[in-house]
Amino acid sequence: MTNFPKPPTKSAAKATAAKATATKGKPAPQAKAGLKARLAPGMLKPSADSLEDFLNDLPDNRAPIDQMEHEIRSSRFYLALHSLNEAVSNQDRMRMLRFGGAGVVIQVPSADWVPAMRMAAEKLTRFNHVCARTGNQRSSDKPDQGNSEVADFLGASGRVLGISQSPDQYLPSALISAADVRIKIGAPSNSVIRRAILSITGNRAGRMPKNIAQGLSFDVLAACLRKGTSAGACVRRLVAASKANSTIDPTLAGVPLLKDIHGYGRAGEYARTLAEDFSEWKAGRRAWNSLEVSCLLAGNPGTGKTTLVRSIAKTLNIPLINTSVAAWFASTNGYLNEIIKEIDRVFLAASQNSPVVLFVDECDALPSRLGLGSRNRDYWMPLINHCLTTFEAAVSGNRGQIILIGATNFPELIDPALLRPGRLGRVITVEPPDADGLAGIIRQHLGPDALDGVDLTVPATLGVGATGAQATAWVAGAQRRARDAGRAMTLDDLIRQIAPPDPRSDTEILAASYHEASHAVAVLGLGVGEIVSLSNVLISGQGGLTRTKLNQGTTMTKAFVETYVVSVLAGRAGDKVFGEVNSGSGGAYASDLGMATTMLAAMHCSLGLGGTLLHLAAENEARDFLRNDLDLRRRVESDLNRLFEVAVTFVEARRDTIETLARRLVEARIMPGDEVRRVIAQAGSRPDILATLGGHDG
């Protein structure tokens, strides 16, 4: 802020007025020079008769920049000066110097640039009023503070300068709106570094790495450029500082490119589309704001979310910054202001390294504002709101070219405002890979020589449902087994890792085969979908698995829902027909009984297919509603019992087909869909049970 002198005393003002009266009618010498001369900073003198007179007469006792002591002209000053000279166009210089005043806004990369940039800007011209704000003064560094001063100075043809790392957030809004010149300072280019080294050391720098200053803070840059040393020593210090910058992930060498990864489904499609669009932007054929540069990856642990992000960074050949909500807390004492500063530090590092991939893990550690209680609301609300504004600034491009990717295991816990477009955007679920994806992951980790020419789809099918991390562990275990035996790895080594020898008795294996065969026959016989594969391999506690592709459109009828539930309950019906019911149909939410219960609960209280139009809960909340609604529980249980009897009737009618398929499954352990269909094709026409479905309200 400008320091104003004290106004003249009343006696001095009267004397001035009397002198003006005595010379009335005779033009003063100053008036002949015109308004332009009166605005010259060197001619300002004290006066308080009006703001215009005050501005015209304001003294400037500051020493010219070229008369500063030599020691003050440090590396910080020269870095700022040469960065400003590179960023300012000739047109901008003319606007700042023209008659009529000018509003100038300079955006610097970070707060530590502000003092030096003020000195550098005043080297170009003199300013009547300066706002240099970093946000440290919470009461005054706001857009609604200082607007009257800006309006007065600009209105009187003065020059006003605003400097900040975030002008829209900290500078007076009047200056932002009325600015004649807006200058954005980026990370110093190699040309700026060369000029700064020459000014500081008197020597020209030789060859230096590309973008040598990228990722280094202003203070670190200034510390590397020292008087009394050689230009080569300055360059070597900059290179060493870049290597010591721990913000950037240096371990991307062993990460596969996007073209070599497998099993990511929609998440992989997003990554490859982003890579193509990024190439278009880099070539100048697309605008940055046309790229989808943010998303939230959701999935269970081990599905490869972090690996995918690292692959994106490597494919795009840009830096990767890893952070997490837990890291924000771990690097501070937990105080709100400290955590906010840590968030700002991370995003500042991203802006200084842009284009960059910024990966924020464990986003669910930020609670949703919808579930905050009164006790902790005052703490979390400012933090969440700060994340909202920070994420939005990063995605909008105001802080450089930042690709912001979040990750979570629990997407339902994320605050909805974080997921809107312009912040994290859409949620992309990373599902466990299918058989082809697992085969690709296995091949990737085996390398081109091991098991060369072997079709890995068959062993991969045994492990469907596993994550990419588990597939990696299979390969490591198979390699270790072969290494311990002193020989090359065989397919059997891999299969033993995916599906170890079955500890179950022959009776248990046959019972599991009846269960899965009953599922398969029901899915095909009832027209619910297609069989992808069938197995009775004991993996992750599951005695078998029937993988299907449902013939479900965008909408469902009551008949389809009930037919689907019959196919799900057919496994338990097989247990009853070929032996006795057991625990194989229950357990987790993803079990047969869990899926059937969830589907019927949704039919009654969410989908409008249970005899009432009343909407009681969202589809994914239907199960929770069962706990508190006794009437709904009774209706769902009635439907389960009725449809189970339908499933038993179906299995009994197809007993011979199921028997044949089950015994074939015992021998093969795993059967592709084509083979399953060939066995079932020998059966006769299906029983007419569909007439019993969809006709009851429970």
FILONU-566754 format. One record per residue (C-alpha): x, y, z. Coordinates in steps of 0.5 Angstrom, whole numbers, plus 500, padded with zeros to 3 digits. Layout:
N
+------+-------+-----+
! east ! north !  up !
+------+-------+-----+
!    X !     Y !   Z !
...
+------+-------+-----+
This chain:
698
+------+-------+-----+
! east ! north !  up !
+------+-------+-----+
!  500 !   500 ! 500 !
!  502 !   507 ! 499 !
!  504 !   511 ! 505 !
!  501 !   518 ! 504 !
!  504 !   524 ! 507 !
!  500 !   529 ! 512 !
!  496 !   534 ! 509 !
!  498 !   541 ! 510 !
!  496 !   546 ! 516 !
!  490 !   550 ! 515 !
!  495 !   556 ! 515 !
!  499 !   553 ! 509 !
!  492 !   552 ! 506 !
!  490 !   559 ! 506 !
!  496 !   562 ! 504 !
!  496 !   557 ! 498 !
!  489 !   560 ! 497 !
!  491 !   567 ! 497 !
!  496 !   566 ! 492 !
!  492 !   563 ! 487 !
!  487 !   569 ! 488 !
!  492 !   574 ! 487 !
!  494 !   570 ! 480 !
!  487 !   569 ! 478 !
!  486 !   570 ! 471 !
!  493 !   569 ! 469 !
!  495 !   562 ! 467 !
!  500 !   558 ! 472 !
!  506 !   555 ! 469 !
!  504 !   548 ! 471 !
!  498 !   549 ! 467 !
!  501 !   550 ! 461 !
!  505 !   544 ! 461 !
!  498 !   540 ! 461 !
!  495 !   534 ! 465 !
!  500 !   530 ! 462 !
!  506 !   533 ! 465 !
!  502 !   534 ! 472 !
!  501 !   526 ! 473 !
!  509 !   525 ! 472 !
!  511 !   522 ! 478 !
!  517 !   526 ! 479 !
!  513 !   532 ! 480 !
!  508 !   530 ! 485 !
!  507 !   535 ! 491 !
!  503 !   535 ! 498 !
!  496 !   537 ! 497 !
!  489 !   535 ! 500 !
!  485 !   540 ! 496 !
!  482 !   534 ! 492 !
!  484 !   527 ! 490 !
!  486 !   529 ! 483 !
!  491 !   534 ! 486 !
!  493 !   529 ! 492 !
!  495 !   525 ! 486 !
!  498 !   530 ! 482 !
!  502 !   533 ! 488 !
!  504 !   526 ! 491 !
!  511 !   526 ! 493 !
!  516 !   520 ! 491 !
!  522 !   519 ! 495 !
!  523 !   512 ! 493 !
!  530 !   511 ! 490 !
!  530 !   509 ! 483 !
!  531 !   502 ! 482 !
!  538 !   503 ! 479 !
!  540 !   506 ! 485 !
!  539 !   501 ! 489 !
!  545 !   498 ! 493 !
!  548 !   492 ! 489 !
!  547 !   487 ! 495 !
!  540 !   488 ! 494 !
!  540 !   486 ! 487 !
!  540 !   479 ! 489 !
!  538 !   473 ! 485 !
!  531 !   473 ! 487 !
!  531 !   480 ! 483 !
!  534 !   478 ! 477 !
!  530 !   472 ! 476 !
!  523 !   476 ! 477 !
!  526 !   481 ! 472 !
!  528 !   477 ! 467 !
!  521 !   473 ! 468 !
!  517 !   479 ! 467 !
!  521 !   482 ! 461 !
!  520 !   475 ! 457 !
!  512 !   475 ! 459 !
!  511 !   482 ! 458 !
!  509 !   484 ! 450 !
!  511 !   491 ! 447 !
!  504 !   492 ! 447 !
!  503 !   491 ! 454 !
!  509 !   496 ! 455 !
!  506 !   501 ! 451 !
!  499 !   500 ! 455 !
!  503 !   501 ! 462 !
!  506 !   507 ! 460 !
!  501 !   511 ! 456 !
!  497 !   517 ! 458 !
!  491 !   516 ! 462 !
!  493 !   511 ! 467 !
!  493 !   503 ! 467 !
!  491 !   498 ! 471 !
!  496 !   492 ! 471 !
!  495 !   485 ! 474 !
!  501 !   480 ! 475 !
!  500 !   473 ! 477 !
!  506 !   469 ! 479 !
!  507 !   462 ! 480 !
!  507 !   462 ! 488 !
!  507 !   467 ! 494 !
!  515 !   467 ! 495 !
!  515 !   471 ! 488 !
!  511 !   477 ! 490 !
!  516 !   481 ! 493 !
!  521 !   480 ! 488 !
!  516 !   481 ! 482 !
!  514 !   488 ! 486 !
!  521 !   490 ! 485 !
!  522 !   488 ! 478 !
!  515 !   491 ! 476 !
!  517 !   498 ! 479 !
!  523 !   497 ! 474 !
!  519 !   498 ! 468 !
!  515 !   504 ! 471 !
!  513 !   508 ! 477 !
!  506 !   506 ! 480 !
!  502 !   510 ! 484 !
!  499 !   505 ! 488 !
!  501 !   497 ! 489 !
!  497 !   491 ! 492 !
!  502 !   486 ! 493 !
!  498 !   480 ! 496 !
!  499 !   473 ! 498 !
!  493 !   471 ! 503 !
!  497 !   472 ! 509 !
!  493 !   477 ! 511 !
!  486 !   474 ! 512 !
!  482 !   480 ! 514 !
!  485 !   485 ! 508 !
!  487 !   480 ! 503 !
!  480 !   479 ! 500 !
!  477 !   481 ! 493 !
!  472 !   486 ! 497 !
!  478 !   490 ! 500 !
!  482 !   496 ! 497 !
!  477 !   497 ! 492 !
!  475 !   504 ! 493 !
!  483 !   506 ! 493 !
!  483 !   502 ! 486 !
!  477 !   506 ! 484 !
!  480 !   513 ! 486 !
!  487 !   512 ! 483 !
!  485 !   509 ! 476 !
!  479 !   515 ! 476 !
!  485 !   520 ! 477 !
!  489 !   517 ! 471 !
!  494 !   514 ! 476 !
!  498 !   507 ! 475 !
!  495 !   501 ! 480 !
!  499 !   495 ! 480 !
!  497 !   488 ! 483 !
!  501 !   482 ! 484 !
!  499 !   475 ! 487 !
!  499 !   468 ! 486 !
!  492 !   468 ! 486 !
!  489 !   475 ! 483 !
!  482 !   473 ! 483 !
!  482 !   470 ! 490 !
!  486 !   476 ! 494 !
!  487 !   482 ! 489 !
!  481 !   488 ! 490 !
!  475 !   486 ! 485 !
!  475 !   493 ! 482 !
!  483 !   492 ! 479 !
!  481 !   485 ! 477 !
!  475 !   487 ! 473 !
!  478 !   494 ! 470 !
!  485 !   491 ! 469 !
!  488 !   494 ! 462 !
!  494 !   489 ! 463 !
!  494 !   482 ! 465 !
!  501 !   478 ! 466 !
!  502 !   471 ! 468 !
!  508 !   469 ! 470 !
!  510 !   461 ! 469 !
!  516 !   457 ! 471 !
!  522 !   460 ! 469 !
!  524 !   458 ! 462 !
!  531 !   456 ! 460 !
!  532 !   463 ! 457 !
!  530 !   466 ! 463 !
!  535 !   462 ! 467 !
!  541 !   464 ! 462 !
!  540 !   471 ! 463 !
!  539 !   471 ! 470 !
!  546 !   467 ! 471 !
!  549 !   472 ! 466 !
!  546 !   478 ! 471 !
!  549 !   474 ! 477 !
!  555 !   471 ! 475 !
!  557 !   475 ! 469 !
!  558 !   469 ! 465 !
!  554 !   465 ! 460 !
!  551 !   458 ! 462 !
!  553 !   453 ! 457 !
!  548 !   447 ! 456 !
!  543 !   445 ! 461 !
!  537 !   440 ! 461 !
!  530 !   442 ! 458 !
!  526 !   445 ! 463 !
!  531 !   446 ! 468 !
!  527 !   450 ! 473 !
!  521 !   446 ! 472 !
!  518 !   443 ! 479 !
!  523 !   448 ! 483 !
!  520 !   453 ! 488 !
!  522 !   460 ! 487 !
!  527 !   460 ! 493 !
!  530 !   454 ! 491 !
!  532 !   457 ! 484 !
!  534 !   463 ! 488 !
!  539 !   459 ! 492 !
!  542 !   455 ! 487 !
!  544 !   462 ! 483 !
!  549 !   465 ! 487 !
!  554 !   471 ! 486 !
!  561 !   469 ! 486 !
!  561 !   462 ! 483 !
!  561 !   460 ! 476 !
!  555 !   459 ! 471 !
!  557 !   452 ! 471 !
!  556 !   451 ! 478 !
!  549 !   455 ! 478 !
!  547 !   450 ! 473 !
!  550 !   444 ! 477 !
!  546 !   446 ! 483 !
!  540 !   447 ! 479 !
!  540 !   440 ! 476 !
!  542 !   437 ! 483 !
!  536 !   441 ! 486 !
!  531 !   437 ! 481 !
!  533 !   430 ! 483 !
!  532 !   432 ! 490 !
!  525 !   434 ! 489 !
!  521 !   429 ! 492 !
!  515 !   431 ! 490 !
!  515 !   428 ! 483 !
!  515 !   420 ! 483 !
!  521 !   418 ! 480 !
!  519 !   410 ! 479 !
!  516 !   410 ! 473 !
!  521 !   406 ! 469 !
!  518 !   399 ! 470 !
!  511 !   402 ! 469 !
!  508 !   399 ! 463 !
!  505 !   404 ! 458 !
!  497 !   404 ! 457 !
!  498 !   400 ! 450 !
!  501 !   394 ! 454 !
!  496 !   394 ! 460 !
!  490 !   389 ! 461 !
!  484 !   388 ! 464 !
!  482 !   395 ! 466 !
!  475 !   396 ! 462 !
!  472 !   403 ! 462 !
!  478 !   406 ! 466 !
!  482 !   403 ! 461 !
!  478 !   406 ! 456 !
!  478 !   413 ! 459 !
!  486 !   413 ! 460 !
!  487 !   411 ! 453 !
!  482 !   417 ! 451 !
!  486 !   422 ! 455 !
!  492 !   420 ! 452 !
!  490 !   421 ! 445 !
!  487 !   428 ! 447 !
!  493 !   430 ! 450 !
!  497 !   428 ! 444 !
!  492 !   433 ! 440 !
!  493 !   438 ! 445 !
!  500 !   438 ! 445 !
!  500 !   438 ! 438 !
!  496 !   445 ! 438 !
!  490 !   442 ! 435 !
!  485 !   442 ! 441 !
!  484 !   446 ! 447 !
!  486 !   444 ! 454 !
!  479 !   445 ! 457 !
!  476 !   440 ! 452 !
!  480 !   435 ! 455 !
!  477 !   430 ! 461 !
!  482 !   432 ! 466 !
!  479 !   429 ! 472 !
!  476 !   423 ! 475 !
!  475 !   419 ! 481 !
!  477 !   412 ! 480 !
!  473 !   407 ! 485 !
!  475 !   400 ! 486 !
!  477 !   394 ! 491 !
!  484 !   394 ! 494 !
!  488 !   391 ! 489 !
!  484 !   393 ! 483 !
!  490 !   397 ! 480 !
!  488 !   404 ! 481 !
!  495 !   407 ! 483 !
!  498 !   403 ! 477 !
!  493 !   405 ! 472 !
!  495 !   413 ! 474 !
!  502 !   411 ! 474 !
!  501 !   408 ! 467 !
!  498 !   415 ! 465 !
!  503 !   419 ! 467 !
!  509 !   415 ! 463 !
!  505 !   415 ! 457 !
!  504 !   422 ! 457 !
!  511 !   423 ! 459 !
!  509 !   428 ! 464 !
!  511 !   428 ! 472 !
!  507 !   425 ! 477 !
!  505 !   428 ! 484 !
!  502 !   423 ! 489 !
!  499 !   425 ! 495 !
!  493 !   423 ! 499 !
!  488 !   426 ! 505 !
!  492 !   421 ! 510 !
!  499 !   425 ! 508 !
!  496 !   432 ! 509 !
!  494 !   430 ! 516 !
!  501 !   426 ! 517 !
!  505 !   432 ! 515 !
!  502 !   437 ! 519 !
!  500 !   437 ! 527 !
!  492 !   436 ! 525 !
!  491 !   444 ! 525 !
!  486 !   446 ! 520 !
!  490 !   452 ! 518 !
!  496 !   447 ! 517 !
!  492 !   442 ! 513 !
!  490 !   448 ! 508 !
!  497 !   450 ! 507 !
!  499 !   443 ! 506 !
!  494 !   442 ! 501 !
!  496 !   449 ! 498 !
!  503 !   447 ! 497 !
!  501 !   440 ! 494 !
!  497 !   444 ! 489 !
!  502 !   449 ! 488 !
!  508 !   444 ! 486 !
!  503 !   441 ! 481 !
!  502 !   448 ! 478 !
!  509 !   449 ! 478 !
!  510 !   442 ! 474 !
!  505 !   443 ! 469 !
!  503 !   439 ! 465 !
!  502 !   434 ! 471 !
!  498 !   428 ! 473 !
!  496 !   430 ! 481 !
!  494 !   423 ! 484 !
!  490 !   424 ! 490 !
!  489 !   417 ! 494 !
!  484 !   416 ! 499 !
!  479 !   421 ! 498 !
!  474 !   418 ! 502 !
!  478 !   420 ! 508 !
!  474 !   427 ! 507 !
!  467 !   426 ! 510 !
!  461 !   428 ! 506 !
!  458 !   434 ! 509 !
!  451 !   431 ! 509 !
!  453 !   426 ! 514 !
!  457 !   431 ! 519 !
!  455 !   432 ! 526 !
!  455 !   438 ! 530 !
!  461 !   437 ! 534 !
!  466 !   436 ! 528 !
!  462 !   441 ! 523 !
!  466 !   447 ! 524 !
!  473 !   443 ! 523 !
!  471 !   439 ! 517 !
!  466 !   444 ! 513 !
!  472 !   449 ! 512 !
!  477 !   444 ! 510 !
!  472 !   441 ! 505 !
!  470 !   447 ! 502 !
!  477 !   449 ! 501 !
!  478 !   442 ! 497 !
!  472 !   444 ! 493 !
!  475 !   451 ! 491 !
!  482 !   448 ! 490 !
!  480 !   442 ! 486 !
!  476 !   447 ! 481 !
!  482 !   452 ! 480 !
!  486 !   446 ! 478 !
!  481 !   443 ! 473 !
!  479 !   449 ! 470 !
!  486 !   450 ! 468 !
!  487 !   457 ! 472 !
!  493 !   453 ! 476 !
!  496 !   450 ! 469 !
!  495 !   444 ! 466 !
!  493 !   439 ! 471 !
!  490 !   432 ! 470 !
!  487 !   431 ! 477 !
!  485 !   424 ! 479 !
!  482 !   421 ! 485 !
!  482 !   414 ! 488 !
!  477 !   411 ! 493 !
!  475 !   404 ! 496 !
!  468 !   407 ! 498 !
!  465 !   412 ! 493 !
!  459 !   412 ! 497 !
!  462 !   416 ! 502 !
!  465 !   422 ! 497 !
!  462 !   429 ! 498 !
!  457 !   429 ! 492 !
!  460 !   436 ! 491 !
!  467 !   433 ! 489 !
!  464 !   429 ! 484 !
!  461 !   435 ! 480 !
!  464 !   437 ! 473 !
!  469 !   441 ! 474 !
!  472 !   438 ! 480 !
!  473 !   430 ! 480 !
!  467 !   429 ! 475 !
!  465 !   422 ! 474 !
!  466 !   416 ! 478 !
!  469 !   410 ! 474 !
!  469 !   404 ! 477 !
!  475 !   399 ! 476 !
!  472 !   392 ! 476 !
!  476 !   386 ! 477 !
!  479 !   384 ! 470 !
!  475 !   378 ! 466 !
!  479 !   372 ! 463 !
!  482 !   376 ! 457 !
!  484 !   381 ! 462 !
!  487 !   377 ! 467 !
!  491 !   373 ! 461 !
!  494 !   380 ! 459 !
!  496 !   381 ! 466 !
!  499 !   374 ! 467 !
!  503 !   375 ! 460 !
!  505 !   382 ! 462 !
!  509 !   379 ! 468 !
!  511 !   373 ! 465 !
!  515 !   377 ! 460 !
!  515 !   375 ! 452 !
!  520 !   368 ! 453 !
!  516 !   364 ! 459 !
!  511 !   360 ! 457 !
!  512 !   362 ! 450 !
!  506 !   360 ! 445 !
!  502 !   358 ! 451 !
!  494 !   360 ! 451 !
!  494 !   363 ! 458 !
!  486 !   364 ! 457 !
!  485 !   357 ! 460 !
!  489 !   358 ! 467 !
!  486 !   365 ! 467 !
!  479 !   363 ! 467 !
!  480 !   359 ! 473 !
!  482 !   365 ! 477 !
!  476 !   370 ! 474 !
!  474 !   374 ! 480 !
!  481 !   376 ! 482 !
!  484 !   382 ! 482 !
!  490 !   384 ! 478 !
!  495 !   384 ! 484 !
!  493 !   377 ! 485 !
!  495 !   375 ! 478 !
!  501 !   378 ! 479 !
!  502 !   374 ! 485 !
!  500 !   368 ! 481 !
!  506 !   369 ! 477 !
!  511 !   371 ! 482 !
!  509 !   364 ! 486 !
!  510 !   360 ! 479 !
!  516 !   363 ! 478 !
!  519 !   362 ! 485 !
!  516 !   354 ! 485 !
!  520 !   353 ! 478 !
!  526 !   357 ! 481 !
!  526 !   352 ! 487 !
!  526 !   346 ! 483 !
!  532 !   348 ! 478 !
!  528 !   348 ! 472 !
!  524 !   353 ! 467 !
!  517 !   355 ! 469 !
!  511 !   350 ! 466 !
!  504 !   351 ! 465 !
!  502 !   347 ! 471 !
!  506 !   351 ! 476 !
!  502 !   357 ! 474 !
!  495 !   353 ! 475 !
!  497 !   350 ! 482 !
!  498 !   358 ! 484 !
!  491 !   360 ! 481 !
!  488 !   353 ! 483 !
!  492 !   349 ! 488 !
!  490 !   342 ! 489 !
!  483 !   341 ! 492 !
!  482 !   339 ! 499 !
!  475 !   338 ! 498 !
!  472 !   330 ! 498 !
!  470 !   327 ! 492 !
!  463 !   328 ! 495 !
!  464 !   335 ! 496 !
!  467 !   337 ! 489 !
!  461 !   333 ! 486 !
!  456 !   337 ! 490 !
!  459 !   343 ! 488 !
!  459 !   341 ! 481 !
!  451 !   340 ! 481 !
!  450 !   347 ! 484 !
!  454 !   350 ! 479 !
!  451 !   346 ! 473 !
!  444 !   347 ! 476 !
!  445 !   355 ! 475 !
!  448 !   354 ! 468 !
!  442 !   350 ! 466 !
!  437 !   355 ! 469 !
!  440 !   361 ! 466 !
!  440 !   358 ! 459 !
!  434 !   354 ! 460 !
!  430 !   360 ! 462 !
!  433 !   365 ! 457 !
!  436 !   370 ! 463 !
!  443 !   370 ! 459 !
!  449 !   367 ! 456 !
!  454 !   362 ! 460 !
!  461 !   365 ! 459 !
!  464 !   360 ! 463 !
!  463 !   354 ! 469 !
!  468 !   352 ! 474 !
!  468 !   348 ! 481 !
!  475 !   350 ! 483 !
!  476 !   352 ! 490 !
!  478 !   360 ! 490 !
!  478 !   365 ! 495 !
!  473 !   361 ! 499 !
!  468 !   360 ! 493 !
!  467 !   352 ! 491 !
!  465 !   354 ! 484 !
!  463 !   360 ! 479 !
!  458 !   361 ! 474 !
!  460 !   367 ! 470 !
!  454 !   369 ! 466 !
!  452 !   375 ! 461 !
!  445 !   377 ! 462 !
!  440 !   379 ! 457 !
!  438 !   385 ! 461 !
!  436 !   391 ! 457 !
!  435 !   398 ! 460 !
!  429 !   397 ! 463 !
!  426 !   390 ! 467 !
!  419 !   387 ! 468 !
!  417 !   384 ! 474 !
!  417 !   377 ! 470 !
!  425 !   378 ! 468 !
!  426 !   380 ! 475 !
!  423 !   373 ! 478 !
!  426 !   369 ! 472 !
!  433 !   372 ! 474 !
!  432 !   370 ! 481 !
!  429 !   363 ! 480 !
!  436 !   362 ! 476 !
!  440 !   365 ! 482 !
!  436 !   360 ! 487 !
!  437 !   354 ! 482 !
!  444 !   353 ! 485 !
!  440 !   351 ! 492 !
!  435 !   348 ! 488 !
!  440 !   343 ! 485 !
!  443 !   342 ! 492 !
!  436 !   340 ! 495 !
!  435 !   335 ! 489 !
!  441 !   332 ! 488 !
!  443 !   331 ! 496 !
!  441 !   336 ! 501 !
!  441 !   344 ! 502 !
!  448 !   347 ! 505 !
!  451 !   353 ! 506 !
!  454 !   354 ! 499 !
!  448 !   359 ! 497 !
!  449 !   364 ! 503 !
!  454 !   368 ! 506 !
!  456 !   375 ! 503 !
!  452 !   380 ! 500 !
!  454 !   377 ! 493 !
!  452 !   370 ! 495 !
!  446 !   367 ! 491 !
!  441 !   368 ! 497 !
!  444 !   375 ! 498 !
!  443 !   377 ! 491 !
!  436 !   374 ! 490 !
!  434 !   378 ! 497 !
!  437 !   385 ! 494 !
!  433 !   384 ! 487 !
!  427 !   382 ! 490 !
!  427 !   388 ! 496 !
!  429 !   393 ! 490 !
!  423 !   390 ! 486 !
!  418 !   392 ! 492 !
!  421 !   398 ! 495 !
!  425 !   402 ! 489 !
!  423 !   399 ! 482 !
!  415 !   400 ! 482 !
!  414 !   392 ! 481 !
!  412 !   390 ! 487 !
!  404 !   392 ! 487 !
!  405 !   399 ! 490 !
!  407 !   405 ! 486 !
!  410 !   408 ! 493 !
!  418 !   409 ! 492 !
!  421 !   407 ! 499 !
!  429 !   407 ! 498 !
!  434 !   407 ! 492 !
!  436 !   401 ! 489 !
!  442 !   400 ! 492 !
!  439 !   402 ! 499 !
!  433 !   397 ! 499 !
!  437 !   392 ! 503 !
!  438 !   397 ! 509 !
!  431 !   398 ! 508 !
!  429 !   391 ! 510 !
!  432 !   391 ! 517 !
!  427 !   396 ! 519 !
!  420 !   394 ! 515 !
!  417 !   388 ! 518 !
!  412 !   388 ! 512 !
!  417 !   389 ! 507 !
!  421 !   383 ! 510 !
!  415 !   378 ! 510 !
!  413 !   380 ! 502 !
!  420 !   379 ! 500 !
!  421 !   372 ! 504 !
!  414 !   370 ! 501 !
!  417 !   371 ! 494 !
!  424 !   368 ! 496 !
!  420 !   361 ! 498 !
!  415 !   361 ! 492 !
!  421 !   362 ! 487 !
!  425 !   357 ! 490 !
!  420 !   352 ! 489 !
!  419 !   354 ! 482 !
!  427 !   353 ! 482 !
!  426 !   346 ! 485 !
!  421 !   344 ! 480 !
!  425 !   347 ! 474 !
!  432 !   343 ! 476 !
!  428 !   336 ! 477 !
!  425 !   337 ! 470 !
!  432 !   338 ! 468 !
!  435 !   333 ! 472 !
!  439 !   328 ! 467 !
!  442 !   334 ! 463 !
!  444 !   337 ! 470 !
!  447 !   330 ! 472 !
!  451 !   330 ! 465 !
!  454 !   337 ! 466 !
!  456 !   336 ! 473 !
!  460 !   330 ! 472 !
!  463 !   333 ! 466 !
!  465 !   339 ! 470 !
!  468 !   334 ! 475 !
!  473 !   332 ! 470 !
!  474 !   339 ! 467 !
!  474 !   343 ! 473 !
!  473 !   349 ! 468 !
!  468 !   349 ! 462 !
!  468 !   355 ! 457 !
!  461 !   357 ! 455 !
!  461 !   354 ! 448 !
!  462 !   347 ! 451 !
!  457 !   348 ! 456 !
!  452 !   350 ! 451 !
!  454 !   343 ! 447 !
!  452 !   339 ! 453 !
!  445 !   342 ! 454 !
!  443 !   342 ! 447 !
!  442 !   335 ! 448 !
!  436 !   336 ! 453 !
!  429 !   337 ! 450 !
!  424 !   343 ! 450 !
!  424 !   347 ! 457 !
!  418 !   346 ! 462 !
!  413 !   351 ! 461 !
!  414 !   355 ! 468 !
!  414 !   362 ! 466 !
!  407 !   362 ! 466 !
!  408 !   362 ! 474 !
!  412 !   368 ! 474 !
!  411 !   375 ! 475 !
!  403 !   374 ! 476 !
!  404 !   375 ! 484 !
!  404 !   381 ! 488 !
!  407 !   377 ! 494 !
+------+-------+-----+
